[in-house]
Structures are given as structure tokens and as C-alpha cells.
């Protein structure tokens, strides 16, 4: 019997795209497990509801951080070996590289799913990554911008997750002369500097309202910075995916700002699809792949 292991170091609640895989596995009547890493606490590896969770607090810098990745990769190997999996889906290129010896023994029986860019342009990495891509059953990417750092391969496909709860809006809510314009960020709240700069620019202008829906990264200090004028900034907290339509009903412009790293400049986030479905223009970073897309379809700034 075919048995699939889905590896993703992102907490399951922050990774809705995993549901796409598990729903396909269920339709095909495949046995499956998910393997993830809890970076916030130490403890024994747990297993519940098809989910293995490795509990090891991650250090933020240097050799200590590398040591964490090494120990977690050792634990992953134990789980893979004991589980006798016939297929593996890796939703993180770092783990694909760290488990290259395991995947090399499963040629044509693994999938690499690239949701964002990590270390693909670092020294020697392209050589190993080219081998991984060429031996994979398929490599899935969420942005055509990623082709910039990937080898040419006919088995690279673009696929993005769009919510099952989508409701297309009929008319945009932004119009000339609107007295209060709501700029909304919907998703895992991160990218500290761009959002800090946005608040500095319009945080005191009451003709705008800035709203943030979603869990907040612990690295986002703009949320609690009293030095910022935030008379019109509202942190709304986490939400359920089936609430997204109602949330976007109250938003005029989608905030899709992110940092200026090479990794971020190649992204195509979910918000592009949200913008098209809900007819909301976007604010995006200049000189990014997203900026090119938005300019081509005249859908924001």
C-alpha cells in the first residue's frame, strides 16, 4: 500500500495548502502522515491525528541554529525509516537539501513544493538542488518568479492554493472621493520594516484605516511600539479561513508589502488571488515580481 509523508516545518494551522495534498490523498485512498517542527518549545516528538511534531526550540543565530536543524533532520530520518513511506512530499527546500540522501533513494517518488525562497542561490546549493529537481516526480512552485533560481526542467509546474471558501465580489469598494479608505493585511502578520514604514507614513492620517488580520510573528515589533502614531491601526487577531470573504468586504486596498530581500522579491503570495477574486487593488513592493504582475494587469501600486 502506498504511504505518503508530507514534510513542512511550518505549523499546520499556518499552512492551509497542506489541505490540498491531504484531500487528494484521501480521494486516492492513500495512507498519509504530516511531519512538522514546533520551534517554540523543547520536548518529545508527538504524534496525533496523522501529525508528527518534533518539539525543539530553535535558536535564532549561528552555530546553535545550525545544530537545531541537524538534530531535527536526524529525528526526521528516524520517523521516515520507521514509517516505511513509499512517497514523500517536501514543502520546504531546506529540508529537501538536508534530506538529499533519503530522497536520492526515492527517485521519482518524491515531490518538492517551493512556497518561498530560502537558500537556493547560496554557494554549491544550486548543484545539489539541480539533482533534486531532476530526480523528483514533480517540482511544484507557487510563483513563476522562482524560475529565476531554479534549473530548467519540464517537470516544474506552478500551482497555488485558493481557498475553498471563495466568494467572488461583484464590485470594488474603492471609489474616488471615499472619505475613509481601509488598507488591510490578511494572513500571517510579518515583514516588520515595510509595515512599520507604512504606519509612519499614514498612521496619523484618519482618512485611512490600517487593519491587520492574522496571527502576528514574534519578530514584528511594530505591533507594540508606542513610538509609532497608530491612531488608525487595528490588530484584529487570528481568523478562520471561512471568514475571509467577510473580512475582505470591509477592506478597500490589500496590503501586500514585504521586505526587499531577494527571497521576497520573487514571491507570488495568496493575496494576488484574493485581490482578483474580491476586486481589491493592492499595494506591493517596488522592484518585485509582484510589482511586474500588478503593473501588467493594472491592479494596484
C-alpha positions in Angstrom: 0.0 0.0 0.0 1.2 3.5 -0.9 2.1 5.6 2.2 2.9 9.3 1.9 4.8 11.6 4.3 4.2 15.3 4.0 7.1 17.3 5.5 6.7 21.0 6.3 8.3 22.9 9.2 5.5 25.5 9.2 2.9 24.8 11.9 -0.1 23.1 10.3 -2.5 25.9 11.3 -0.4 28.3 9.3 -0.2 26.1 6.2 -3.6 25.8 4.6 -2.0 24.4 1.4 -1.4 21.1 3.2 -5.1 20.5 3.0 -4.9 20.4 -0.8 -2.5 17.4 -0.5 -4.3 15.6 2.2 -7.6 15.9 0.3 -6.0 14.4 -2.8 -4.5 11.6 -0.6 -7.9 10.8 0.9 -9.6 10.7 -2.5 -6.9 8.3 -3.7 -7.3 6.3 -0.5 -3.6 6.8 0.3 -2.3 6.4 3.9 -0.6 9.7 4.9 1.2 11.5 7.8 2.4 15.1 8.2 5.8 15.8 9.8 6.3 19.3 11.2 8.6 21.1 13.7 7.5 23.1 16.7 10.2 25.7 17.1 8.9 27.3 20.3 9.3 24.5 22.9 11.5 21.5 23.7 10.0 18.1 24.3 9.5 14.6 23.0 8.3 14.1 19.4 4.5 13.7 19.5 2.0 12.0 17.1 -1.7 12.9 16.9 -4.3 12.9 14.1 -1.7 11.9 11.5 0.7 14.7 12.6 4.2 14.1 13.9 5.5 17.1 15.7 9.2 17.5 16.6 9.4 19.8 19.6 12.8 21.6 19.7 13.2 25.3 20.4 15.1 26.9 17.6 17.9 29.3 18.3 17.9 32.4 16.1 21.5 32.7 15.0 24.8 31.0 14.2 26.0 27.5 15.1 23.3 27.0 17.6 20.7 27.4 14.8 22.6 25.0 12.5 22.8 22.5 15.4 19.0 22.7 15.8 18.5 21.9 12.1 20.9 19.0 12.3 19.2 17.4 15.3 15.7 17.9 13.7 16.9 16.3 10.5 18.2 13.3 12.5 14.8 12.9 14.1 13.1 13.2 10.7 15.2 10.4 9.4 14.1 8.1 12.2 10.5 8.9 11.5 10.9 8.3 7.8 12.7 5.0 8.4 10.2 3.7 10.9 7.2 4.8 8.8 8.3 2.9 5.7 6.9 5.6 3.4 6.7 4.9 -0.3 6.4 8.6 -1.3 7.5 11.9 0.3 6.3 15.5 -0.3 8.7 18.2 1.0 7.2 21.6 1.4 10.5 23.3 2.2 13.6 23.4 0.1 15.9 23.4 3.2 14.6 20.1 4.2 14.9 18.7 0.7 18.6 19.6 0.8 19.1 18.3 4.3 17.4 15.0 3.4 19.0 14.7 0.0 20.4 11.3 0.8 17.0 10.0 1.7 15.3 11.4 -1.3 18.1 10.1 -3.6 16.9 6.6 -2.7 13.4 7.5 -3.8 13.9 8.8 -7.3 10.6 9.6 -9.0 8.8 9.0 -5.7 9.1 12.5 -4.1 7.7 15.9 -4.7 9.4 19.2 -3.9 6.9 22.0 -3.2 8.5 25.5 -3.1 6.4 28.0 -1.2 9.1 30.6 -0.7 12.8 31.1 -1.4 15.4 30.1 1.3 19.0 29.3 0.3 18.8 28.2 -3.3 21.4 30.7 -4.6 24.0 30.0 -1.8 27.4 28.5 -2.6 27.2 25.0 -4.0 23.5 24.7 -3.3 22.4 25.1 -7.0 24.4 22.0 -7.9 22.7 19.8 -5.3 19.3 21.4 -5.9 19.5 20.7 -9.7 20.0 17.0 -8.9 17.0 17.1 -6.5 14.7 18.7 -9.1 15.8 16.4 -11.9 15.1 13.3 -9.8 11.8 14.4 -8.4 8.4 13.2 -9.7 7.5 16.8 -10.0 8.6 20.2 -8.5 5.7 22.5 -7.6 6.3 26.2 -7.3 3.9 28.9 -6.1 5.5 31.7 -8.2 6.9 31.9 -11.7 9.4 34.3 -10.1 11.1 31.2 -8.6 12.2 30.1 -12.0 15.0 32.7 -11.7 16.9 30.5 -9.3 15.7 27.0 -10.5 17.3 24.8 -13.2 15.3 24.5 -16.4 13.2 21.3 -16.1 10.0 20.2 -17.8 8.7 18.8 -14.5 8.4 22.2 -12.8 4.7 23.3 -12.5 3.1 26.4 -11.0 0.3 25.7 -8.5 -1.2 27.9 -5.9 -3.8 27.3 -3.2 -7.0 29.2 -3.4 -9.5 28.9 -0.5 -12.4 26.5 -0.8 -14.5 29.3 0.8 -14.0 31.8 -2.1 -16.8 34.2 -2.9 -16.2 36.5 -5.9 -17.1 40.1 -5.3 -19.1 41.9 -7.9 -17.9 45.5 -7.5 -14.8 47.1 -6.0 -15.4 49.0 -2.8 -12.8 51.7 -3.6 -14.1 54.8 -5.4 -12.9 58.4 -5.9 -13.7 60.7 -3.0 -14.2 57.9 -0.4 -13.8 59.6 3.0 -12.1 56.6 4.8 -10.1 54.1 2.9 -9.3 50.8 4.6 -6.0 49.1 3.9 -6.0 45.6 5.1 -3.4 42.9 5.7 -4.9 39.4 5.8 -2.7 36.5 6.8 0.3 35.7 9.0 1.5 39.2 10.0 5.2 39.6 9.4 7.5 41.8 7.3 8.3 44.2 10.1 10.1 47.1 8.3 7.6 47.6 5.4 4.7 47.8 7.7 6.5 50.0 10.2 7.2 52.4 7.3 3.6 52.3 6.2 2.4 53.2 9.7 4.9 56.0 9.9 3.6 57.5 6.6 -0.2 57.3 7.2 -0.6 56.2 10.9 -1.8 59.7 11.8 -4.0 60.3 8.7 -7.5 59.5 9.7 -8.7 59.3 6.1 -7.0 55.9 6.2 -7.6 52.9 8.4 -5.0 50.2 8.6 -6.2 46.7 9.7 -4.3 43.5 10.3 -6.0 40.1 10.4 -4.0 37.1 11.5 -1.5 35.8 14.0 1.5 38.1 14.5 5.1 37.0 14.1 7.1 37.4 17.3 9.6 39.4 15.2 7.1 42.1 14.4 7.8 44.8 16.9 5.8 47.5 15.2 2.7 46.0 16.8 3.7 47.1 20.3 5.9 50.1 19.5 4.5 53.1 21.4 6.7 55.5 19.5 4.6 54.9 16.4 1.5 57.1 15.9 -1.2 54.4 15.5 -4.5 56.2 15.9 -5.8 54.4 12.8 -4.1 51.0 13.2 -6.2 48.0 14.3 -4.8 44.5 15.1 -7.8 42.1 14.7 -6.2 38.8 15.6 -6.5 35.4 14.1 -9.4 34.4 11.8 -10.8 31.3 10.3 -10.5 30.7 6.6 -14.2 30.7 6.1 -14.3 34.3 7.5 -12.1 35.7 4.8 -14.9 36.8 2.5 -16.5 38.9 5.2 -13.1 40.3 6.1 -12.4 41.4 2.6 -15.8 43.0 2.3 -14.5 45.6 4.8 -11.3 46.3 3.0 -10.7 48.6 0.1 -7.0 48.0 -0.6 -4.9 44.9 0.1 -1.6 45.4 1.9 0.9 43.0 0.3 4.1 44.7 1.3 7.1 42.6 2.2 10.8 43.1 2.7 13.4 43.8 0.0 15.3 40.5 0.2 15.8 38.5 -3.0 13.6 35.8 -1.5 10.6 38.1 -1.1 11.1 39.8 -4.4 10.3 36.6 -6.2 7.1 35.7 -4.3 3.5 35.5 -5.6 1.5 35.4 -2.4 -2.1 34.3 -2.0 -3.1 38.0 -1.8 -2.8 38.4 -5.6 -5.6 35.8 -6.0 -7.5 37.4 -3.2 -7.2 40.8 -4.9 -8.6 39.4 -8.1 -11.4 37.4 -6.5 -12.6 40.2 -4.2 -11.8 43.0 -6.7 -9.4 44.9 -4.4 -6.3 46.8 -5.7 -3.0 46.1 -4.0 0.0 47.9 -2.5 3.1 45.9 -3.4 6.9 46.4 -3.1 8.6 48.2 -6.0 11.2 46.2 -8.0 9.5 42.9 -7.1 8.0 40.1 -9.3 4.6 41.1 -7.8 5.1 44.7 -8.9 5.5 43.4 -12.5 2.3 41.4 -12.3 0.3 44.2 -10.7 1.6 46.7 -13.3 0.7 44.3 -16.2 -2.9 43.9 -15.1 -3.2 47.5 -13.7 -4.3 46.2 -10.3 -2.6 48.5 -7.7 0.5 50.4 -6.9 
